[in-house]
Amino acid sequence: MVNRLNRQRSPAKRQRAVSAGTSSDTSADDGDCSTDQQLGPIQQFLQRALDKQTAELTERFENTVAGLREEITGLCQRVVELESHVNDQGNVIQQLHEAVDSRDSRIHFMEDELEELRREGNTPYLVLDGPGLPGLPPELEEEPWKEDVAATTRAVLQQHVPSVTVHEEDIVQCYRTARGKKIVCRFARWGPGSTRDAIYDARTHLQRDGNGARRQPQDQIYINEMLTTGAHNAFMKLRAARKRGEISSVHTRHGLIYVRMIPHGQKICVRNRIQCERVLRGEY
């Protein structure tokens, strides 16, 4: 009987249970709807804030890019202007280099011309020195200007170069130098047939007296041309090269330097330092 009552009650209980389940589902759905209703405004607010932030960032980025583009365009234009300026300056520098080269060429030309004028001015002169050259007389040591240097020169030349007759009118000027150890003599004429050239050509016989006997070292004199500073320096270099055996001979004539690289070889004329360096390098 109890079981029969339970079976009679079961449908009712089941109906209540179903109703209770349905009520629970309905309550859950109502809860979800309530949550959506609460989150909706928040989502909309966040979306608007995100859209606003995105718009601001986009605008800021676009402005920054536009500014950078403008700066880059200005820089490119500046680079073009600088390139043009550099090219202009390069042209100016090139012109300056050409002007400097032209100036240097003119300077070298004028130096060569000045050297040539000095050489021509020195050509009439001969320089006498050596241990055999008489010094200033003792009685004239206090008054050296009273010495007749021309007369002393003629006496020395008559003794050492007897083959050449030196007249008083042949000598224009004479003076002592190097503390009286040298005599510089200027002749009236120079060139072929002149007394000056005859004396200079006879210098190779100065080591022997009129009888052909060899002079003692203390009796010897030397006769040289009066060279310009440039020619003197070049001559000393070439003479040192001759001592080293690099050239055969070197001598001067009318202020010019003549070199032979081998005995009886071609005679090479050296006028300046540049030509001297070329000869020493074998470029002739």
Backbone as CSV, one residue per row, in Angstrom:
resi,resn,N_x,N_y,N_z,CA_x,CA_y,CA_z,C_x,C_y,C_z
1,MET,0.833,-1.205,0.000,0.000,0.000,0.000,0.856,1.239,0.000
2,VAL,1.930,1.137,0.762,2.865,2.273,0.797,3.474,2.493,-0.557
3,ASN,3.789,1.403,-1.214,4.388,1.504,-2.550,3.426,2.121,-3.514
4,ARG,2.108,1.742,-3.364,1.108,2.298,-4.251,0.994,3.784,-4.053
5,LEU,1.128,4.281,-2.811,1.049,5.708,-2.538,2.236,6.415,-3.139
6,ASN,3.375,5.748,-3.037,4.578,6.361,-3.618,4.461,6.497,-5.108
7,ARG,3.883,5.470,-5.751,3.739,5.553,-7.196,2.756,6.621,-7.577
8,GLN,1.719,6.844,-6.726,0.744,7.875,-7.009,1.368,9.252,-6.868
9,ARG,2.320,9.399,-5.949,2.946,10.703,-5.709,4.050,11.003,-6.713
10,SER,4.626,10.030,-7.250,5.812,10.241,-8.106,5.548,11.152,-9.274
11,PRO,4.455,11.020,-10.011,4.238,11.959,-11.128,4.178,13.399,-10.677
12,ALA,3.563,13.571,-9.491,3.463,14.951,-8.998,4.831,15.517,-8.687
13,LYS,5.639,14.640,-8.058,6.993,15.095,-7.720,7.786,15.368,-8.977
14,ARG,7.584,14.459,-9.921,8.324,14.665,-11.170,7.908,15.946,-11.834
15,GLN,6.632,16.295,-11.768,6.148,17.525,-12.370,6.763,18.723,-11.689
16,ARG,6.863,18.644,-10.343,7.465,19.740,-9.603,8.941,19.871,-9.937
17,ALA,9.570,18.721,-10.083,11.010,18.755,-10.412,11.244,19.373,-11.755
18,VAL,10.397,19.012,-12.712,10.531,19.592,-14.053,10.295,21.069,-14.003
19,SER,9.226,21.443,-13.214,8.924,22.869,-13.097,10.070,23.610,-12.457
20,ALA,10.654,22.939,-11.437,11.799,23.577,-10.771,12.963,23.743,-11.717
21,GLY,13.217,22.722,-12.582,14.334,22.827,-13.560,14.073,23.901,-14.562
22,THR,12.845,23.989,-15.004,12.495,25.018,-15.981,12.663,26.386,-15.381
23,SER,12.268,26.493,-14.110,12.399,27.776,-13.430,13.861,28.174,-13.290
24,SER,14.716,27.145,-13.020,16.161,27.441,-12.883,16.739,27.914,-14.196
25,ASP,16.393,27.295,-15.313,16.899,27.708,-16.632,16.447,29.111,-16.959
26,THR,15.188,29.376,-16.618,14.661,30.709,-16.910,15.395,31.754,-16.097
27,SER,15.706,31.404,-14.847,16.437,32.345,-13.988,17.837,32.595,-14.521
28,ALA,18.482,31.497,-15.040,19.840,31.649,-15.610,19.821,32.538,-16.830
29,ASP,18.823,32.317,-17.686,18.719,33.159,-18.885,18.496,34.603,-18.499
30,ASP,17.637,34.785,-17.481,17.397,36.158,-17.043,18.673,36.781,-16.499
31,GLY,19.501,35.933,-15.811,20.773,36.449,-15.274,21.723,36.848,-16.385
32,ASP,21.796,36.025,-17.457,22.675,36.352,-18.592,22.228,37.640,-19.248
33,CYS,20.947,37.783,-19.419,20.447,39.011,-20.041,20.786,40.221,-19.185
34,SER,20.674,40.035,-17.882,20.992,41.144,-16.991,22.471,41.517,-17.087
35,THR,23.338,40.455,-17.206,24.786,40.720,-17.327,25.103,41.443,-18.620
36,ASP,24.469,40.996,-19.728,24.687,41.660,-21.021,24.255,43.110,-20.962
37,GLN,23.148,43.329,-20.283,22.666,44.699,-20.178,23.637,45.576,-19.389
38,GLN,24.292,44.982,-18.379,25.247,45.746,-17.579,26.563,45.985,-18.332
39,LEU,27.018,44.958,-19.099,28.299,45.079,-19.820,28.178,45.894,-21.101
40,GLY,27.004,45.988,-21.636,26.839,46.700,-22.907,27.351,48.123,-22.870
41,PRO,26.932,48.937,-21.917,27.446,50.318,-21.860,28.954,50.395,-21.669
42,ILE,29.475,49.428,-20.874,30.933,49.435,-20.648,31.672,49.144,-21.941
43,GLN,31.141,48.127,-22.664,31.770,47.789,-23.941,31.697,48.958,-24.919
44,GLN,30.559,49.617,-24.934,30.428,50.770,-25.827,31.396,51.892,-25.431
45,PHE,31.524,52.130,-24.123,32.457,53.158,-23.642,33.901,52.824,-24.024
46,LEU,34.224,51.544,-23.786,35.586,51.119,-24.133,35.825,51.212,-25.631
47,GLN,34.822,50.848,-26.413,34.984,50.906,-27.866,35.159,52.345,-28.339
48,ARG,34.356,53.260,-27.744,34.495,54.665,-28.120,35.874,55.205,-27.706
49,ALA,36.293,54.806,-26.481,37.617,55.262,-26.028,38.725,54.718,-26.926
50,LEU,38.573,53.432,-27.305,39.576,52.826,-28.191,39.582,53.505,-29.553
51,ASP,38.387,53.761,-30.070,38.308,54.443,-31.370,38.920,55.844,-31.297
52,LYS,38.632,56.551,-30.197,39.181,57.897,-30.041,40.711,57.860,-29.942
53,GLN,41.212,56.894,-29.121,42.662,56.770,-28.973,43.319,56.391,-30.291
54,THR,42.655,55.482,-30.996,43.189,55.074,-32.307,43.218,56.247,-33.273
55,ALA,42.153,57.031,-33.272,42.102,58.195,-34.158,43.198,59.202,-33.803
56,GLU,43.378,59.424,-32.465,44.426,60.364,-32.051,45.812,59.863,-32.444
57,LEU,46.056,58.569,-32.214,47.360,58.007,-32.579,47.579,58.057,-34.083
58,THR,46.499,57.755,-34.820,46.616,57.797,-36.284,46.919,59.210,-36.767
59,GLU,46.201,60.178,-36.204,46.441,61.567,-36.598,47.851,62.014,-36.224
60,ARG,48.280,61.624,-34.990,49.625,61.991,-34.558,50.689,61.335,-35.444
61,PHE,50.454,60.076,-35.775,51.404,59.363,-36.638,51.466,60.009,-38.020
62,GLU,50.276,60.326,-38.563,50.247,60.952,-39.885,50.926,62.323,-39.851
63,ASN,50.709,63.078,-38.779,51.372,64.386,-38.669,52.889,64.225,-38.556
64,THR,53.289,63.220,-37.762,54.730,62.973,-37.625,55.347,62.567,-38.954
65,VAL,54.664,61.662,-39.657,55.168,61.231,-40.968,55.221,62.405,-41.932
66,ALA,54.171,63.238,-41.907,54.164,64.403,-42.792,55.319,65.348,-42.450
67,GLY,55.548,65.539,-41.126,56.670,66.392,-40.729,58.013,65.819,-41.161
68,LEU,58.161,64.499,-40.987,59.406,63.855,-41.412,59.602,63.969,-42.914
69,ARG,58.508,63.770,-43.649,58.607,63.903,-45.107,59.032,65.318,-45.494
70,GLU,58.457,66.295,-44.796,58.818,67.679,-45.099,60.289,67.951,-44.766
71,GLU,60.731,67.410,-43.600,62.132,67.589,-43.230,63.063,66.881,-44.209
72,ILE,62.683,65.655,-44.597,63.510,64.905,-45.555,63.571,65.630,-46.886
73,THR,62.422,66.174,-47.308,62.413,66.938,-48.557,63.336,68.152,-48.453
74,GLY,63.247,68.844,-47.292,64.145,69.981,-47.094,65.604,69.568,-47.054
75,LEU,65.874,68.425,-46.394,67.248,67.931,-46.342,67.753,67.548,-47.724
76,CYS,66.887,66.899,-48.497,67.279,66.544,-49.871,67.600,67.792,-50.679
77,GLN,66.766,68.810,-50.529,67.028,70.060,-51.228,68.330,70.687,-50.744
78,ARG,68.563,70.586,-49.422,69.805,71.125,-48.861,71.015,70.361,-49.389
79,VAL,70.852,69.032,-49.489,71.944,68.220,-50.039,72.240,68.623,-51.476
80,VAL,71.181,68.842,-52.245,71.376,69.279,-53.632,72.112,70.619,-53.668
81,GLU,71.690,71.538,-52.786,72.367,72.836,-52.731,73.827,72.685,-52.303
82,LEU,74.057,71.792,-51.304,75.433,71.569,-50.858,76.281,70.949,-51.960
83,GLU,75.701,69.993,-52.699,76.437,69.393,-53.812,76.794,70.447,-54.853
84,SER,75.830,71.326,-55.123,76.113,72.396,-56.072,77.198,73.325,-55.537
85,HIS,77.103,73.614,-54.222,78.118,74.481,-53.605,79.489,73.817,-53.631
86,VAL,79.508,72.501,-53.314,80.780,71.767,-53.340,81.363,71.761,-54.746
87,ASN,80.506,71.542,-55.733,80.990,71.569,-57.118,81.557,72.935,-57.475
88,ASP,80.835,73.980,-57.027,81.345,75.331,-57.293,82.690,75.554,-56.601
89,GLN,82.755,75.105,-55.331,84.019,75.254,-54.608,85.122,74.423,-55.251
90,GLY,84.738,73.211,-55.740,85.728,72.393,-56.444,86.265,73.099,-57.672
91,ASN,85.375,73.762,-58.399,85.828,74.517,-59.571,86.742,75.668,-59.156
92,VAL,86.365,76.324,-58.045,87.208,77.424,-57.556,88.575,76.904,-57.134
93,ILE,88.569,75.763,-56.410,89.842,75.175,-55.972,90.686,74.771,-57.168
94,GLN,90.038,74.186,-58.179,90.774,73.806,-59.386,91.388,75.030,-60.056
95,GLN,90.604,76.105,-60.107,91.137,77.339,-60.685,92.306,77.871,-59.861
96,LEU,92.177,77.753,-58.522,93.277,78.202,-57.664,94.521,77.349,-57.881
97,HIS,94.313,76.022,-58.010,95.457,75.142,-58.278,96.132,75.523,-59.592
98,GLU,95.311,75.768,-60.601,95.881,76.158,-61.890,96.619,77.489,-61.774
99,ALA,96.027,78.407,-60.993,96.696,79.698,-60.808,98.016,79.533,-60.065
100,VAL,98.007,78.649,-59.036,99.251,78.402,-58.287,100.298,77.759,-59.185
101,ASP,99.860,76.764,-59.980,100.803,76.115,-60.902,101.370,77.123,-61.896
102,SER,100.477,77.982,-62.404,100.942,78.998,-63.344,101.905,79.964,-62.664
103,ARG,101.577,80.329,-61.421,102.472,81.226,-60.679,103.825,80.566,-60.433
104,ASP,103.785,79.273,-60.033,105.043,78.557,-59.797,105.872,78.477,-61.074
105,SER,105.185,78.239,-62.191,105.912,78.182,-63.467,106.558,79.529,-63.780
106,ARG,105.804,80.604,-63.535,106.369,81.937,-63.776,107.538,82.213,-62.837
107,ILE,107.384,81.770,-61.575,108.474,81.982,-60.611,109.719,81.232,-61.048
108,HIS,109.541,79.961,-61.465,110.696,79.184,-61.924,111.325,79.830,-63.160
109,PHE,110.464,80.324,-64.045,110.982,80.975,-65.250,111.785,82.222,-64.879
110,MET,111.227,83.021,-63.960,111.931,84.239,-63.559,113.213,83.910,-62.792
111,GLU,113.165,82.831,-61.981,114.391,82.419,-61.288,115.467,82.012,-62.286
112,ASP,115.045,81.268,-63.319,116.011,80.870,-64.350,116.556,82.092,-65.087
113,GLU,115.661,83.053,-65.373,116.111,84.263,-66.052,117.076,85.058,-65.167
114,LEU,116.731,85.150,-63.872,117.612,85.859,-62.944,118.956,85.147,-62.820
115,GLU,118.916,83.820,-62.778,120.161,83.051,-62.717,121.002,83.288,-63.967
116,GLU,120.336,83.369,-65.114,121.059,83.617,-66.364,121.683,85.014,-66.360
117,LEU,120.933,85.999,-65.857,121.486,87.355,-65.778,122.686,87.410,-64.830
118,ARG,122.582,86.716,-63.718,123.711,86.679,-62.787,124.910,85.987,-63.424
119,ARG,124.634,84.916,-64.146,125.736,84.207,-64.804,126.435,85.111,-65.807
120,GLU,125.638,85.819,-66.618,126.241,86.730,-67.593,127.010,87.848,-66.892
121,GLY,126.464,88.305,-65.750,127.167,89.356,-65.015,128.467,88.872,-64.394
122,ASN,128.530,87.573,-64.065,129.741,87.018,-63.452,130.776,86.550,-64.471
123,THR,130.373,86.423,-65.725,131.271,85.847,-66.730,132.594,86.603,-66.866
124,PRO,132.637,87.939,-66.842,133.928,88.633,-67.008,134.897,88.413,-65.850
125,TYR,134.456,87.792,-64.764,135.290,87.664,-63.568,136.060,86.344,-63.555
126,LEU,137.243,86.394,-62.970,138.009,85.207,-62.606,138.438,85.349,-61.153
127,VAL,138.528,84.217,-60.464,138.897,84.209,-59.048,140.233,83.497,-58.898
128,LEU,141.194,84.183,-58.291,142.522,83.618,-58.050,142.663,83.302,-56.567
129,ASP,143.089,82.089,-56.265,143.369,81.740,-54.878,144.409,80.627,-54.849
130,GLY,144.739,80.167,-53.679,145.761,79.138,-53.525,146.904,79.613,-52.650
131,PRO,147.719,78.689,-52.180,148.840,79.067,-51.290,149.886,79.929,-51.970
132,GLY,149.975,79.876,-53.305,150.969,80.683,-54.002,150.551,82.119,-54.225
133,LEU,149.336,82.470,-53.853,148.861,83.843,-54.031,149.434,84.713,-52.914
134,PRO,150.137,85.770,-53.250,150.737,86.613,-52.200,149.669,87.316,-51.383
135,GLY,149.936,87.429,-50.107,149.000,88.113,-49.234,149.222,89.611,-49.247
136,LEU,148.494,90.273,-48.405,148.609,91.723,-48.308,149.979,92.079,-47.729
137,PRO,150.675,93.019,-48.344,151.976,93.429,-47.798,151.844,93.886,-46.356
138,PRO,152.809,93.552,-45.512,152.714,93.919,-44.083,152.544,95.410,-43.861
139,GLU,153.186,96.223,-44.703,153.092,97.671,-44.490,151.709,98.222,-44.799
140,LEU,150.864,97.390,-45.441,149.515,97.861,-45.791,148.427,97.188,-44.956
141,GLU,148.814,96.450,-43.940,147.818,95.753,-43.133,146.881,96.727,-42.429
142,GLU,147.386,97.888,-42.065,146.545,98.888,-41.407,145.744,99.699,-42.417
143,GLU,146.210,99.727,-43.660,145.531,100.493,-44.720,145.438,99.628,-45.986
144,PRO,144.630,98.569,-45.959,144.585,97.637,-47.090,144.048,98.256,-48.371
145,TRP,143.280,99.321,-48.253,142.716,99.949,-49.451,143.769,100.624,-50.327
146,LYS,144.948,100.814,-49.782,146.004,101.452,-50.560,146.723,100.475,-51.495
147,GLU,146.440,99.193,-51.371,147.113,98.214,-52.218,146.624,98.333,-53.654
148,ASP,147.537,98.252,-54.599,147.180,98.192,-56.018,146.955,96.719,-56.360
149,VAL,145.722,96.263,-56.138,145.416,94.840,-56.316,145.573,94.440,-57.775
150,ALA,145.285,95.350,-58.703,145.430,95.032,-60.124,146.889,94.756,-60.466
151,ALA,147.790,95.557,-59.912,149.216,95.334,-60.165,149.660,94.002,-59.574
152,THR,149.170,93.675,-58.378,149.484,92.373,-57.772,148.980,91.242,-58.653
153,THR,147.775,91.403,-59.203,147.192,90.369,-60.058,148.017,90.186,-61.325
154,ARG,148.423,91.279,-61.949,149.218,91.168,-63.176,150.554,90.472,-62.896
155,ALA,151.142,90.781,-61.749,152.415,90.144,-61.400,152.232,88.642,-61.185
156,VAL,151.153,88.260,-60.527,150.887,86.832,-60.287,150.636,86.110,-61.604
157,LEU,149.846,86.720,-62.483,149.548,86.083,-63.763,150.801,85.992,-64.638
158,GLN,151.636,87.019,-64.603,152.869,86.971,-65.392,153.782,85.839,-64.912
159,GLN,153.747,85.578,-63.600,154.591,84.519,-63.048,154.030,83.129,-63.337
160,HIS,152.716,82.961,-63.208,152.116,81.629,-63.312,151.550,81.338,-64.697
161,VAL,151.225,82.376,-65.461,150.708,82.176,-66.820,151.557,83.027,-67.763
162,PRO,152.807,82.674,-67.953,153.686,83.509,-68.790,153.300,83.503,-70.263
163,SER,152.494,82.536,-70.661,152.106,82.466,-72.073,151.091,83.532,-72.447
164,VAL,150.491,84.196,-71.478,149.468,85.215,-71.735,149.980,86.557,-71.224
165,THR,149.954,87.530,-72.104,150.368,88.880,-71.719,149.146,89.659,-71.245
166,VAL,149.220,90.170,-70.024,148.103,90.915,-69.441,148.475,92.388,-69.397
167,HIS,147.713,93.191,-70.133,147.942,94.632,-70.137,147.091,95.299,-69.053
168,GLU,147.492,96.506,-68.736,146.782,97.224,-67.681,145.328,97.460,-68.039
169,GLU,145.069,97.717,-69.325,143.689,97.989,-69.739,142.828,96.726,-69.800
170,ASP,143.448,95.558,-69.693,142.664,94.311,-69.721,141.871,94.102,-68.432
171,ILE,142.363,94.686,-67.349,141.717,94.493,-66.047,140.939,95.751,-65.683
172,VAL,139.663,95.564,-65.429,138.790,96.682,-65.072,138.738,96.881,-63.563
173,GLN,138.700,95.796,-62.828,138.522,95.887,-61.379,139.163,94.681,-60.706
174,CYS,139.756,94.904,-59.548,140.329,93.829,-58.735,140.088,94.140,-57.263
175,TYR,139.778,93.113,-56.488,139.646,93.306,-55.042,139.872,91.967,-54.341
176,ARG,140.311,92.075,-53.108,140.547,90.885,-52.309,139.259,90.495,-51.569
177,THR,139.156,89.196,-51.308,138.017,88.681,-50.553,138.491,87.503,-49.716
178,ALA,137.611,86.952,-48.918,137.956,85.823,-48.035,139.155,86.169,-47.158
179,ARG,139.085,87.352,-46.526,140.162,87.832,-45.646,141.498,87.950,-46.385
180,GLY,141.410,88.357,-47.608,142.610,88.593,-48.400,143.209,87.364,-49.035
181,LYS,142.559,86.196,-48.868,143.124,84.960,-49.409,142.746,84.725,-50.871
182,LYS,141.803,85.489,-51.385,141.390,85.369,-52.782,141.393,86.747,-53.428
183,ILE,141.593,86.741,-54.746,141.511,87.974,-55.527,140.471,87.769,-56.618
184,VAL,139.509,88.655,-56.668,138.478,88.634,-57.705,138.851,89.683,-58.736
185,CYS,138.953,89.252,-59.980,139.432,90.135,-61.050,138.393,90.210,-62.161
186,ARG,138.005,91.416,-62.533,137.053,91.616,-63.621,137.805,92.131,-64.839
187,PHE,137.621,91.418,-65.964,138.318,91.764,-67.194,137.424,92.608,-68.098
188,ALA,138.069,93.351,-68.966,137.336,94.249,-69.869,136.563,93.465,-70.919
189,ARG,137.129,92.349,-71.375,136.483,91.557,-72.423,136.515,90.086,-72.019
190,TRP,135.546,89.362,-72.569,135.541,87.922,-72.376,134.990,87.281,-73.649
191,GLY,135.299,86.031,-73.849,134.899,85.335,-75.063,136.126,84.908,-75.855
192,PRO,135.931,84.299,-77.005,137.061,83.829,-77.825,138.025,84.966,-78.163
193,GLY,139.307,84.723,-77.970,140.327,85.719,-78.282,140.574,86.729,-77.192
194,SER,139.829,86.681,-76.110,140.001,87.658,-75.026,141.093,87.194,-74.063
195,THR,141.670,88.169,-73.356,142.685,87.847,-72.350,142.096,86.991,-71.237
196,ARG,140.898,87.296,-70.883,140.231,86.542,-69.810,140.148,85.068,-70.156
197,ASP,139.675,84.725,-71.363,139.535,83.320,-71.755,140.895,82.651,-71.934
198,ALA,141.880,83.425,-72.412,143.221,82.848,-72.578,143.806,82.443,-71.225
199,ILE,143.613,83.281,-70.226,144.099,82.950,-68.880,143.363,81.729,-68.331
200,TYR,142.067,81.684,-68.543,141.288,80.561,-68.010,141.664,79.251,-68.704
201,ASP,141.907,79.312,-70.016,142.304,78.100,-70.739,143.673,77.601,-70.293
202,ALA,144.532,78.522,-69.837,145.889,78.138,-69.423,145.940,77.620,-67.991
203,ARG,144.796,77.533,-67.323,144.795,77.122,-65.913,145.258,75.679,-65.739
204,THR,145.167,74.872,-66.810,145.582,73.467,-66.701,147.099,73.326,-66.578
205,HIS,147.832,74.405,-66.875,149.298,74.347,-66.794,149.834,75.058,-65.548
206,LEU,148.964,75.391,-64.624,149.396,76.154,-63.453,150.289,75.351,-62.515
207,GLN,150.210,74.031,-62.587,151.011,73.228,-61.663,152.485,73.138,-62.071
208,ARG,152.814,73.681,-63.245,154.218,73.649,-63.700,154.696,75.074,-63.982
209,ASP,155.983,75.270,-63.776,156.548,76.598,-64.012,156.927,76.753,-65.481
210,GLY,157.562,77.881,-65.809,157.917,78.145,-67.196,158.891,77.149,-67.784
211,ASN,159.661,76.463,-66.951,160.626,75.466,-67.423,160.037,74.058,-67.480
212,GLY,158.751,73.943,-67.143,158.115,72.631,-67.172,158.241,71.854,-65.889
213,ALA,158.946,72.397,-64.902,159.102,71.708,-63.623,157.826,71.862,-62.787
214,ARG,157.525,70.830,-62.037,156.315,70.848,-61.213,156.500,71.792,-60.029
215,ARG,155.533,72.662,-59.838,155.604,73.620,-58.745,155.378,72.915,-57.408
216,GLN,155.955,73.466,-56.385,155.718,72.980,-55.041,154.290,73.353,-54.610
217,PRO,153.653,72.525,-53.789,152.270,72.824,-53.368,152.101,74.223,-52.800
218,GLN,153.087,74.699,-52.056,152.960,76.030,-51.461,153.093,77.152,-52.481
219,ASP,153.492,76.814,-53.708,153.655,77.829,-54.749,152.519,77.812,-55.772
220,GLN,151.586,76.916,-55.619,150.533,76.768,-56.628,149.397,77.765,-56.396
221,ILE,148.795,78.164,-57.503,147.586,78.991,-57.444,146.506,78.305,-58.275
222,TYR,145.282,78.748,-58.067,144.142,78.185,-58.800,143.353,79.338,-59.410
223,ILE,142.867,79.099,-60.616,142.064,80.103,-61.316,140.705,79.480,-61.620
224,ASN,139.683,80.092,-61.117,138.320,79.577,-61.308,137.398,80.697,-61.773
225,GLU,136.306,80.272,-62.345,135.291,81.246,-62.738,134.453,81.628,-61.522
226,MET,133.853,82.792,-61.609,132.968,83.256,-60.544,131.558,82.748,-60.853
227,LEU,131.121,81.748,-60.102,129.837,81.103,-60.363,128.733,81.710,-59.504
228,THR,127.518,81.589,-59.995,126.370,81.953,-59.167,126.212,80.914,-58.057
229,THR,125.387,81.236,-57.074,125.193,80.301,-55.957,124.632,78.968,-56.436
230,GLY,123.642,79.029,-57.329,123.055,77.796,-57.848,124.050,76.972,-58.637
231,ALA,124.836,77.642,-59.492,125.834,76.929,-60.292,126.930,76.356,-59.400
232,HIS,127.325,77.100,-58.376,128.361,76.609,-57.462,127.896,75.344,-56.737
233,ASN,126.660,75.357,-56.244,126.138,74.179,-55.543,126.056,72.975,-56.476
234,ALA,125.591,73.214,-57.702,125.508,72.118,-58.674,126.899,71.596,-59.017
235,PHE,127.851,72.511,-59.177,129.219,72.103,-59.520,129.826,71.258,-58.398
236,MET,129.596,71.627,-57.152,130.143,70.859,-56.035,129.537,69.457,-55.986
237,LYS,128.250,69.342,-56.273,127.621,68.018,-56.310,128.206,67.161,-57.428
238,LEU,128.403,67.767,-58.587,128.947,67.020,-59.721,130.409,66.655,-59.484
239,ARG,131.149,67.541,-58.843,132.546,67.215,-58.552,132.633,66.053,-57.555
240,ALA,131.713,66.033,-56.585,131.667,64.901,-55.652,131.305,63.613,-56.386
241,ALA,130.403,63.730,-57.375,130.045,62.548,-58.168,131.238,62.060,-58.987
242,ARG,132.060,62.997,-59.479,133.267,62.593,-60.225,134.239,61.844,-59.316
243,LYS,134.371,62.301,-58.078,135.260,61.607,-57.142,134.748,60.202,-56.828
244,ARG,133.429,60.022,-56.867,132.861,58.692,-56.623,132.906,57.814,-57.863
245,GLY,133.336,58.384,-58.980,133.415,57.619,-60.210,132.112,57.530,-60.978
246,GLU,131.122,58.355,-60.619,129.832,58.305,-61.299,129.864,59.047,-62.628
247,ILE,130.735,60.032,-62.760,130.910,60.751,-64.019,132.403,60.822,-64.318
248,SER,132.730,61.115,-65.580,134.142,61.122,-65.984,134.814,62.458,-65.688
249,SER,134.163,63.563,-66.026,134.786,64.875,-65.830,133.717,65.939,-65.671
250,VAL,134.106,67.058,-65.063,133.213,68.194,-64.902,134.056,69.458,-64.866
251,HIS,133.634,70.485,-65.594,134.323,71.768,-65.578,133.323,72.854,-65.953
252,THR,133.729,74.096,-65.766,132.850,75.219,-66.093,133.441,76.017,-67.248
253,ARG,132.546,76.694,-67.949,132.957,77.559,-69.058,131.939,78.673,-69.179
254,HIS,132.373,79.909,-68.939,131.489,81.075,-68.984,130.294,80.906,-68.046
255,GLY,130.545,80.302,-66.896,129.502,80.151,-65.887,128.623,78.941,-66.059
256,LEU,128.763,78.221,-67.160,127.990,77.002,-67.393,128.824,75.787,-67.005
257,ILE,128.136,74.725,-66.608,128.808,73.500,-66.176,128.710,72.468,-67.297
258,TYR,129.837,71.836,-67.584,129.874,70.805,-68.625,130.342,69.489,-68.007
259,VAL,129.623,68.434,-68.348,129.864,67.117,-67.758,130.056,66.093,-68.868
260,ARG,130.977,65.178,-68.637,131.126,63.990,-69.494,130.896,62.767,-68.612
261,MET,129.968,61.928,-69.030,129.679,60.734,-68.249,130.759,59.673,-68.424
262,ILE,131.364,59.609,-69.606,132.449,58.667,-69.893,133.577,59.443,-70.562
263,PRO,134.809,58.945,-70.504,135.927,59.647,-71.148,135.661,59.860,-72.640
264,HIS,135.900,61.091,-73.094,135.709,61.472,-74.496,134.254,61.284,-74.952
265,GLY,133.346,61.230,-73.986,131.935,61.074,-74.328,131.283,62.400,-74.662
266,GLN,129.982,62.345,-74.800,129.222,63.550,-75.128,129.316,64.561,-73.993
267,LYS,129.494,65.820,-74.361,129.560,66.893,-73.368,128.134,67.366,-73.064
268,ILE,127.770,67.332,-71.796,126.424,67.698,-71.354,126.499,69.032,-70.617
269,CYS,125.665,69.974,-71.035,125.630,71.296,-70.401,124.597,71.295,-69.273
270,VAL,125.024,71.737,-68.109,124.148,71.821,-66.939,123.999,73.290,-66.570
271,ARG,122.752,73.777,-66.595,122.501,75.192,-66.336,121.935,75.466,-64.946
272,ASN,121.274,74.479,-64.342,120.626,74.736,-63.062,120.572,73.462,-62.228
273,ARG,119.968,73.596,-61.064,119.912,72.486,-60.114,119.099,71.325,-60.659
274,ILE,117.989,71.623,-61.348,117.135,70.556,-61.869,117.893,69.713,-62.882
275,GLN,118.619,70.366,-63.794,119.406,69.621,-64.766,120.514,68.829,-64.081
276,CYS,121.072,69.372,-63.014,122.106,68.657,-62.257,121.539,67.366,-61.668
277,GLU,120.352,67.448,-61.072,119.737,66.258,-60.492,119.433,65.225,-61.568
278,ARG,119.005,65.666,-62.732,118.726,64.727,-63.818,119.994,64.012,-64.262
279,VAL,121.079,64.752,-64.359,122.349,64.134,-64.762,122.787,63.106,-63.730
280,LEU,122.639,63.437,-62.450,123.036,62.502,-61.399,122.166,61.251,-61.405
281,ARG,120.919,61.379,-61.878,120.043,60.208,-61.982,120.243,59.456,-63.288
282,GLY,121.103,59.980,-64.143,121.323,59.335,-65.427,120.297,59.691,-66.477
283,GLU,119.516,60.751,-66.242,118.483,61.181,-67.192,119.021,62.358,-68.002
284,TYR,119.673,62.071,-69.084,120.275,63.137,-69.901,120.162,62.765,-71.370
